[in-house]
Amino acid sequence: MFANVGWGEMLVLVVVGLVILGPERLPGAIRWTAGALRQARDYVTTATDQLRDEMGPEFDDLRAPLSELQKLRGMTPRAALTKHLLDGDDSLFTAVGQLAEDPRNAAPARAAAPRLEPEGPAPFDADAT
């Protein structure tokens, strides 16, 4: 639940709580918050167990797509492209990475086609504008 909250954020929360609540009421507020989170976690665990008991094997069928979504949430764009579009072959990314490291290994560029310069100013039609 709080997996992305780091120590810096926790320190800011404690300082803000200390300023707002004061040193006398802060320990009680922390105890109350911890108890409320523990109680909420127990409610969720109990509800999950009841659903599992009532639904039986269908509950696992319901959880399978959710676990698949959880796997997709953790994917980086590169991993998603590699897995779904390139069938796990990441040689494209390694080749681009090698090219970025040393561009001299690239294939020689093709000769550019000659540019045609216009002979005069572009035609202007006053009625069209």
Helices and strands as residue ranges (DSSP letters): H 7-55, H 57-73, H 77-80, I 81-85, H 91-101, G 103-105
